[in-house]
Amino acid sequence: MAEPDLVASFFTLSGAGFGEPPRHSFEQRCGAAAAAGFSGIGLHVDDLARIRASGLDDAGMRAVLEEAGLRLVEIEFLGGWATDVDDAGLAATVTGVEAVADALGGRHVSAGEFRSGVLDPDGAAARLAGLADRLAQRGLLVALEAFPWSAVPDVGTAVDLLRRSGSADAGLMVDVWHFFNGGASLDVLDDLPGAGVAAVQLNDGPRVHADFMREARATRRLPGAGDLDVVGLVRGVQEAGFTGPWCVEVNTPEFRELPVEAAAKAAADAARDVLDAARG
């Protein structure tokens, strides 16, 4: 049986908290990912400038990926478009995403809205469609993720925006922690619009009912190490037509303190275990 196509999301191997610069270098992350059996990695738009400043140019980054047998799959993060839009800030974010894609390629960009606020569904959907059309020119899908504390608080709202957008190049990001702690059930995956399930981020954690942002940044555990039905959700996205790649996004205070090699191995092993269980 073929090995699953696993991707180490940016925060899994950063060795740092959300919003913090990575503790591990690009070369270290790639080496650890390859040794653990990942076939791809993720990169945050803010990290491209840091890597360049370290002395590794775009050609050097591509050489590191090629030597490790990796590809860039996931680009983080396209926000600021759903509500209270700062046009200049959004333009800079999109340009940053395009810069990563131009330098290293990519399959999808994760998108959403960290901020709360009043959502204008039609306006947000129109902006989402425009962004998806633009990024499709670089071969990227937009994978829309719901955050329980945000203006796009649940999968139902995300699916409504995707349907209103009418874009074939935008689909749903299914992050296990956010999916269940946003109150979603598997039937929401039936008859998805656009690109359907565009991407999946495997993780786990407790059931949470308050302080969602703090909990998301402290309790996003290894898949299979929490209370959420990771195996059932894997089966659900497969029934919805998703076949991979499988991103792994884990970042608890304890996990980020691990050596990058240990973090990569733990993430890959846990992902393989839940994918194997889903086949059983």
N, C-alpha and C positions, 0 to 999 in steps of 0.2 A: 504494500500500500504506500502511495506517495506521501512524503512528508508534507505537512501543512505549510502554506505560504504565510510565514509569520513576519510581522513588522514591529519593530520597537519604536513606539511613539516617542516623541521628543522628551516628554517629562519622565518617562520610564528610566532613561539612562542619564538624565541631566545631573543627578546627584544633588539637586537643589529644589527649593520650593517654587511654587507658581509665582511668576513675576521676578524671579531671581536668576542671575546669570548661571550657566552650568558650572558645576564643580569639576567636571571632566572635559577634557579636550575632545575635539571632533575625531581626531585619530584614535583616542582611547575608546570612545563610544563605538566607533566602527569596528575596531578590533574585538571588543567585547561582544558586540552583536553577532559578528561572524562566527566567533568561537562557540557561541550558544546555539547557533543554527538558524538565526534570523536571516531572511533573504532581503529585507529592506529596513529602512529607518525613517523616522520623521525628523523634521527640522522646523524650528520656530523662525519666523521672519526676522526677529531681532537678532538671531544668532549668526546670520550671514555676515554682518559687518564685524562681529566679534572674531569670527574665524579668519576673515581677511586681515584684521588688525593683528592677529597672532603671527602673521607671516605666510599663511597658506592661501594662495590665490585660487581662482575658480578651477583652473586646470589641475592644480594640486589636489583640490577636493575631489574632483572627478577621478583622479588617479588613486586616491585613498579608497574611494568606493569600489572602483574596479578591482583593485588588488584584494580587497576584502570579499569580493563576490556579492556586493550589495547594490541596491538601487534606492534612490530617494522615492518614497511613496507618498508620504503625508506631509503637508505644509500646514503649520499652525500660524496665525489664526486670523480669520476674516470677521472682524466685528465692527461695530459702529455704524451699521447701515439700517438697523431695524427701527430705531426710535431716536429722537433728538439728534439728528444727523449733523455732524460737523463735516462739511463738504471737503475742506482741506485735509482734515485728519483721515477721512475715509480714502481720499485720493492717495495719500501717502501709504496707507495700509495696502491698498491694491497694488501700487507700484512696488512695494516690498515683496508681495507675493509673486508678482511677475519677475522680479529680480532673482528670486530663488529658483523659479521654474526655468528661467533663461540660463542660469548657471548650472543647474543640476537635474532638471527635469521634474518629474512628479506625476502622481496619479490623481490625487484629490487634495483639496484644501478644506480644512474644517472651518465651519462658519457658525455664527450664532450671535447672541447679544448678552454680554455680561451684566449690563445695567438693567435696572428696573425702569418702568415708565409706561406711559399709555401708548399702546400699539395701534397704529393705523394699518389694518391688514392689507388694504389695497395698495397703499403707498409703499409699505415694506415689501410686498410681493413684487411690485414693479421694479424696485431697486434690486431685489434678489435676482430677478430675471435678467436685468442689465448686467449685473456682475457675473452671472453664470455665462451669459453670451460672450462677455469679454474674456473670461478666463478659459473658456472652451477653445479659444484660438491658440492657447498654449497646451491643449490636451488635458486640461484639468476639469474634473468634476467638482462641484460645490456640494459638500456634505453638511447638511444643516442639523445642528445639535440644539436640543432644548436644555435649559438649565432651570431648576425649580425656583430660583430666586429672581429670575430675570423677566424681561418683557416677553420672552418666548419661553414660558414656564414649563411646558409639557409637550409630549410628542403630538398630541392632538392639534395644538396650535401650530407646531412646525409643519405637520402634514397639510393643514389648511393653507398655510403660506405657500407651500410647494404647489398645491393644486391651483391656487390663485395665480401663481407666477406663470404657469403653463410652460415652464422650461424643461426640456429633455435633458439638460446638462446639470440639473440640481436634483438631489435626492436626500434621503434621510441618513444622518449619522446616528447609529445605534450604539450608545455608550451604556454598558450594563448598569452602572451606578445611577446615572441620570435617568435612564429609562424607567427603572423600577421605583426610584425615589421621587420621580415626577408623577407617579401614579399610573403609568401605562400598563396595559395588558397586551397579550400577544395578538389579540384580534385587531389591534390598530395597524398591524403589518399587512392586513388583507387589502389588496387592490390599491397599492400605493401609487401616487402620481409620479410623473417625471422619470428620474433615474432609479426609482424604487429605493431599496436599501443601497445607498451609495458607498457606505463604509461602516465598519464595526470596530469598536474599541472594547476589548475584553478586560474586565476587572471584576471586583466584587466588593462587598462591604456589608454594613448593617442596614436594617430598615431605619430610615431617618424621617422625622416628622417636623423638625424645626432646625434653625441655624444651618440651612442647606449649604451655603458657600463654605462656611468653616468646616463642616463635616466632609464636604467633597474634597477638600484639600488636606484632610487629616485621616480619612478612613477609606480611601480608594485602594483596596487591598488586591492581592494576587487573586486571579480567577480561581474559584473553588475554596477560598479562605474566608468566606463571609456567609451571609444569610440569604443572598439573592439567588434566583434560579438561573444561573449562568447556562447550564446545560439546556434547559428548556428554551432559553432565548436563542442560543445557537441553533437549535432545531427550528425555531420559529423563523429566523432570518433565512435559513436554508430553504425552508418551505416557500418563503417569499421570493426565492430565486438567487439569493446571494451565495457565492461560492468562494469568496476570499478576494484579496488577502485579508488576514486577520491581524489587526493592530492590537497591541497590548499596551494599555495605559494604566500604570500603577505608580502611586507616589504618596506614601505615608511618611511621617517623620522618621520612623525606624528604617523603612526601605531605602530612603535616600541617603542614609548613612553607610550603606553597604559599599564595599568596593564595587566598581562598575562591572567587573567580570562576574561577581556573585549575583549582582542585581539582574544582569542579563540572563544568566543561567536559570535563576529562580523564575523569572518572568516567562521564559520560553518553556521550561518544564511544566509550569502550571497551565499555560495555554494548551500545550499538547495534551495534558491530562483531561481537560474539559472537552476538547475537540474529540478525543478518543471516546470519552463517555457519551458524547452526543451521537456517535456512530453506533454505540452498543445497543 
